[in-house]
Amino acid sequence: MIRAVVMVAVFVVAVPVWAEEDTNAIKTLTVAKAELLAERDGDLSLDGLAELSPEVAKAFSQRGWGVVSLNGLNELSSEVAEALALQADDWVDDDPFGGTALSLNGLTELSGKAAKALAKYQGGLSLDGLTTLSDKAAKALAQHKGNLDLNGLTTLSGKAAKALAQHKGWLHLNGLTTLSDEAAEALAQHEDSLSLNGLTTLSDEAAKALAQHKGWLHLNGLTTLSDEAAKALRANPKIKLPKKFR
């Protein structure tokens, strides 16, 4: 009699500690831990971090596709900004408007130097915590290529608007509740998609200026417009308006 012996192999898969960890609960991060997290595919949320060293920030440069959320940071040095803007050579692709993004919505201030460093980041950049933006910082961020979220801004100078108009990528300014004629004329030169859904009204001059915008323009928050202003905006098929003005 031939006895068949069946060998059953049991494989124990080592699962990294962070695989089941709530990464938002992480309060401090070493370079070694950051390098492990950088190997993780997809989005990575570390909103529990209140501070970040340049060395730890640099570890994330080896990450590929996905969103890195660091919304717990309330200040950003130019050195950390420079490190965060680094990316592995094989992940700096030709489409900066895809699935790679950096979220820093906890920042309420941004120096011109830090803005210049962040502008090198190739991917989406979310800075919704900023309520004001200096002309110098606006000029620096205008060099960024990718989707740019600045939805915390409630006002925008004509000079800052002129600078941001040079930005390449979708520009979100949904926190603006008013827009001067000067700022409207400047933003009209922006060639990609522009979102101004926080505006409730526009002067005739501002409406006529924005009607010349070449990319998609979202004005879904408008509640009051003169007939002349509504007519000017309707003439551009790429402008999204509330139903009452279509």
Secondary structure, 3 states (H helix, E strand, C coil): CCCCCCCCCCCCCCCCHHHHCCHHHCCCCCHHHHHHHHCCCCCEECCCCCCCCHHHHHHHHHCCCEEEECCCCCCCCHHHHHHHCCCCHHHCCCCCCCCEEEECCCCCCCCHHHHHHHCCCCCEEECCCCCCCCHHHHHHHCCCECCEECCCCCCCCHHHHHHHCCCECCEECCCCCCCCHHHHHHHCCCCCCEECCCCCECCHHHHHHHCCCCCCEECCCCCECCHHHHHHHHCCCCEECCHHHC
